[in-house]
Amino acid sequence: MAPVEQDALTVREQLFHERVRECIICALLFASLYILCHFIITHFKKHTDFAAVHDDEDAAVNRIALGLCTFTLAVALGAVLLLPFSIISNEVLLSFPQNYYIQWLNGSLVHGLWNLVFLFSNLSLVFLMPFAYFFTESEGFAGSKKVGGPVGVPHPVPPIPGSPLTPLPQGIMARVYETSVVLLLLTLLVLGMVWVASAIVGNDVASRQSLYDLWEYYLPYLYSCISLFGVLLLLLCTPFGLSTIFTVTGKLLVKPRLLEDLDEQLSCTRLEEAAVSRRI
């Protein structure tokens, strides 16, 4: 093998190993965030919702919705911690530029994390959270029959293939079908409203052409608008939260008596004792 080909093969192997290392690090970070968010949600959620039977349909729906909400919370927590992680990793690399064991904190890893957070944030915002809400509220289409049933109840007669009386799938899949249809109709409604608003505001070819740039224009714009709304909500709620914290803390804690004048308290006590003695 020629030296040039060997050098090219070495570069490709190095790029491959760096890519595998970044994937493993991203998977470990997300798994840690997912486990942490699962404990947080199960701590604040009512434990009676998880006490159902394993073959219960509502319990399965609750578990699926819990998984979707946990995934979304993990993505949100990762988006919050990504900026401090980028700053700390940059400072560590600048402090120890020749250290071999921290060279994995490079710009490629941070850039990949930013891309993954942006992708999963849009996915959670547009699809996962509405799907989880509609999935918990769904009941299945009318006319569908449940496949299987509780213990002790006789199963229905198996349907004849090709017969018009063949029952539709019920249970989890029926709810998935209904949720998908509702989410699709909601998406079409929102896109139609955006199309009408764009036609009213600017009825030209450029504005209509921009509607096709959904991934490159509208999703980043929607993400930025919701982020701005979250920042404004944080600025609005932070003073009220701090005032509530100080109020509750002032009610629970006892005020210290280190700065009180003991001579003044002693003179007041003597005056009270003298007043009681005169009354007697």
N, C-alpha and C positions, 0 to 999 in steps of 0.2 A: 504494500500500500504506500502510495506517495505521501510525502510529508504534508502536502497541502490538504489531501483528502483526510489524513489523520487529524489535522488541526480542525477541519470542518466537522468531523465526527465528534471530536472532543467538545466543540462549542455546542453542537446539538445535544449531546449528552448532558452538558451543564445546564442548558436551557430546560431540558426535560426534567431534570432533578429539581431545579428551582420551581418549576410549575407544580410538580408533585408536592413539594414542601409547602408551597403557598396553599394548595388545596387542603392539605392535612391541617395546617394551622387554622384556616378559615372554618373547617369542619369542627375542630376542637373548640374554637371560640364560640361558634354558634351553638354547639351542644351544651357548653357550660351556661350560656345565656338562657337556653331553652329550659334546662333543669332548674335554674334559679327562678325564672318566671313561672314555671309550673308550681313550685313551692309557694310563690307569692300569691298566685291566683287561688290555689286550693286553701291557703290560709285565710283569705278574706271572703271566700265563697262559703255559702251555707253547706254544712256537711250532710244535711238531709238529702240534698240532691244526688249524692253519690251512694246512697244506701239502697238503691233499687236492685232488682234481680239482674243478673248478667244478660239474660235473654230478653229483657224488657226493651221495647223499641224506644221509649222515651229516654231511658238510661243510655242507650247507644247514641242517640242524637245528642244528648248532653255531653257525652265523652268526645264526640267529633267536634262539637262547637267549642268545647274546652281546648282541644288541640289547636284549632284555628286561632282562638284568642291568645293562647300561649305563644304560638308562632308570631302573631302580630306584635305582642308585647316584647318578645325577644328582639324582633327587628327594630322596634322603637327604642329599646334600651341600647341596642348596638349603635343606632344613629346618634343617640345622646353621648355615648362613650367614645365615639370614633374620633372626634376632634381632640379630646385630651390624650387619647392613645397616639394620634399622629404627632402631637407636640412632644409627648414624652419620648417616643421612639426617635424623633429627630434629635432631641437633646442628648439621648444616650449614645447615638451614633456620632454626634459631634464630640462627646466627651471621651469615647473609646473608639477611635477610628480604625485601629489596628487589631482589635479583639476579634478573634475568629468566631466565638460563640454567640455573638450578637449581630452578625452580619445578615441574619435573616430578617432583621427589622429594616428593610430597605424600602425604597420608594415604590417598587413594583407591588409589594405586599399591601402597602397603604392605598395605592391606586386601585388595586383589585378589591379591597374591602369597601372603598367608596362606591365602586360600580355595583357591587353586590347589595349594599345597603340601599342604593338608589333604586335598583331593580325590584328588590323585595318590598320596599316601601310603597312603590306604585302598585305592585301586585296586591299587597295587603289592603291598601286604601281603596282600590277600584274593585277588587274581586273578593278577597277573603272575608273581610268584615261584613259587607252586604250579604255574602253567601251564608255566613254564620247566623246572621239575624234572620234572614228569610228561611233558613233551614230549621231553626228552632220554632218558627211560627207556622211551618207548613204541616199539612195533614195528609197529603197525597190527593191525587185527582179523584173526583167522584166516580164511582163504579168500579174502582179497583178493589181487589180482594187480597187478603193477606196470605202469603205463602208460609205454611206452617202455622203453629198456634201454641197455646199453653199446654202444659202437661195435663192429661185427663180428658181433653176435648177431642172428639173424633175428627180426623182429617176429612176434608171434602172429597168428593169423587174426582179423580184426575180428569182433566179436560181432554177432549178429543182433538187431536191435531187438525188444524184447518177449520175447526168449527167456529162460528161467530160468537159462541158463548165462552170462548177461551178467556179465563180471567187475566187481567193485567197484573203485573208484579206489584206487590204492596210491601209495606215496611220501609226499610231504609231507601231502597231504590226509587220507590214511588215519591218519597219526599225529595230525593235528589232531582228527579225529573221535574217536579213542580217548582223547586227552587231555581233550577236552571232556566225554566221558561219564564218565571217572574223576573229573574235577573236580566235575561235577554230583553224582555219587554221594557224593563226600566232603562236599560242601556239605549235601546232604540228611542225611547221617549226623550232621554237627555240629549242624545245626538240630534234628534229632530228639533228640539227647542233651541239648541245651539245653532243649527242650520237656519232656522227661522230668524233668530236674533242677528246672525251674521248677514242674512239677506236684507233685513230691515236697516241695519247700521251701514253696511257697505255692500251694495249690490254690484260687484264687479267680479272679474275673473280671478283676480289675485286673492280676494277674500274667500271665494269658493274653493280655490285650489289649496288654500292653507288648511281647510278642513280635513284634507287627506293626510296631512302631516300630523297624525294623532300622536305617534310615539315621540317624534322629534320636537314638537312644539307644545301641544296641549297638555300632555302628561307632566312635563317639567313645570309648565306654568301652573297647573293645578297643584302640584306638590309645593311650589313656592307660595301660592296663595294660602294653602292650609297651614304651612309652616308659619307664615306671617300671622294668621289667625291664632295659632297656638302661642306665639310670642306675645301678642296683645292680650290674650287671655291670662298668660302667666304674669304679665305686668299688672293686670287688673286684680288678680287674685292674691298676689304675693303680699301686698300691704294688709289685706283683710286676714290672711292666714297668720302673718306675724303678730298682728294685734290680738287675734284669738289665742295664739300660743302664749303670749305674755299675760293675757287675762287669766287663762287656766293655770299657768305657772304661779301667778300671784295669789290665786286662791288656794293652791295646794301647799305651797311652801310657807314656812314661818319666817317672818322678818327677823333678821339678826339684831341682837341687842348689844353689839360691841361698841357702838358709838353713843350709847346713852350715859347720862351723868348720874352716877350712883349717889353722890351727895344730895342732888336735887330729889331723887326718889326717897332718900332717907329722911329729908326734911318734910316732904309731903306725908310720909308715913307717920312721923311724929305729930304733925298737925292734925291728921285724922284721928290719931290715938287721943290727943288732947281734947278734940271736939267730942269724941265718944265718952271720955271721962267726965266732961262737964254735963253732958246729957244724963249720965247716970247719977 
